[in-house]
Structures are given as structure tokens and as C-alpha cells.
Amino acid sequence: MDSWRPNQGVCPHDHKTWAVIGSVIGTEKHILWRRLDDKSQPGVAFIQKTGEFFVLEAGDVLGLLTDDIHSVVNESNFISISMQVYGKSLNHTNRMQFDPVNYTVKPFIINFD
């Protein structure tokens, strides 16, 4: 489960596995991105918003494919909570996080400490 405070979110990232995200409480906006470069330069990535986004409210569900890139933000004044189901453990998929301003990409590891 994820929870987001008002105006909190996460940078663009992929999962390298399928994902199903269900909104439990509040709303969250999922913005879709596309990678434009050929992945030939390590640590470099050019991404842009696709223009597509989904605003999930309680009870809504979003499915993402293995190579989808998305970011999440809670644009409301209330906490949002969502539940995610993934095809694989995220720390074993080599997923990446992207910085669209500095054109960088790096591993996205979750620290459970």
C-alpha cells in the first residue's frame, strides 16, 4: 500500500513488471511518460509526458504494462491511499527512476529498513 500526503508524489519510474493499482481512499493522479532515446548511454534518458493521465478515486483501478513509465501525485488537500499488486518483487526487476529535467535515469530500489 502507498499513501500520499497532499502535494506529495513520486518521480517518473517504471516497474519492469505488470502492475495493478487500486485507489482505496482519496485521489491520486498517474501521469504516463514515454522514453525517447535508444538507451545506448548509461545513466541518460530522455522522457516526455504522453499527455495521458488517470485520476484515481476510491474504487478506481489502473493497470500498467511492464515497460510503462508513470509518475504519481496527490493534488488534493487530503491523504490518499492506494493498493498495488505487481507481477514480481520490485527489488528484483531492475526498475528505474527518471529525472526528466536533468535527463538522467538510475536504479529505483526500495529500502525496507
N, C-alpha and C positions, 0 to 999 in steps of 0.2 A: 504494500500500500504506500502511496505517496500522499503527502499533504503539503499544501502551498499556502503561505500567508498572502495577504493582499499585496499585489505587485511583485510577487516572487515568481521565479520560474527557473528554467534550465536552458542552457545554450543549445544550439543545434547539435544533434547527435544521431547516430544510427544504433541499431541493436544487433545486427548480423544474425538475427533470427526473427521469426514472426512474433507479433505482439497483439494482444487484445487488451484494451484499456476501457474500463468502465467507471463512469463518474458515480460516486456514492453521495457526496454532499457538495453543494456549491457548484461553481463553474470553472472550467479551465479551457484555455484556447490553445489548440495544437496547430502550429504553422508548419507547412510542408516546404521542404527545400530540395533543390537538385544540385548535384555536383557537375561542374562544367569542365574540369580539367581531366587529363588522361591518367592521373595517379602515378605519373612517372617520376615526380620529385618527392622524395620522402619528407614528410612534415609540411608539405604545401598542399593547399586545397582551395579551389575557387568554387564557392557555392552561391546560389541565389534563391530567393523565395520563389516558389512556383506561382504564387498568387492564390493558392488554395489554403484554406484553413477550416478547422472544425471547432466549434464552441460546444463543449460537452457540458450538459446539465445533468443533475441527478437522474439516473436511469439510462442515460445515453451510453452507447458503446462505439468504440473506434477500433478497427483492425488495421495493423500496419504490416507490410511485407518485409522480407529480410533486408533489402537494400534501401528501404525508405529512410529518409533523414527528416527529423522533425524537431521543433523546439516547443516548449510549453511555458505558458504564463497565466497567472491568475490575475485578471484585470479587474476583479470585483473588490468590494470592500470587506469581504468575508473569507474565512478559511475554506479551502476546497480539499476534498479527499477523493482519491481515486484508487481503484484496484487494477493491478496489471498482472497478466499471465503471459509468460514467454515460453517459446519452444525449447530454449536451452538456458542454463545458468548464465547470466550476463557477464560474469567474470571469466567465462570460458569461450567467448565468442569473438574476441579481438575487436570489439566495437570501438568506435572513435567519436571524439567530440571535435567540433569545428568552430573556428573563430572567423566569421565572415568579414570582419573589419580588417584583420591582420593577415588573412588568407593562410591560416595555419590549421593543422589537424594533428591530433595526438591521441594516444590511447585513453579510453574512458573507463577507469577502474573504480569500482565501488569499494570503499573501505568500511568493513563492518566492525571495526574496533570500537 
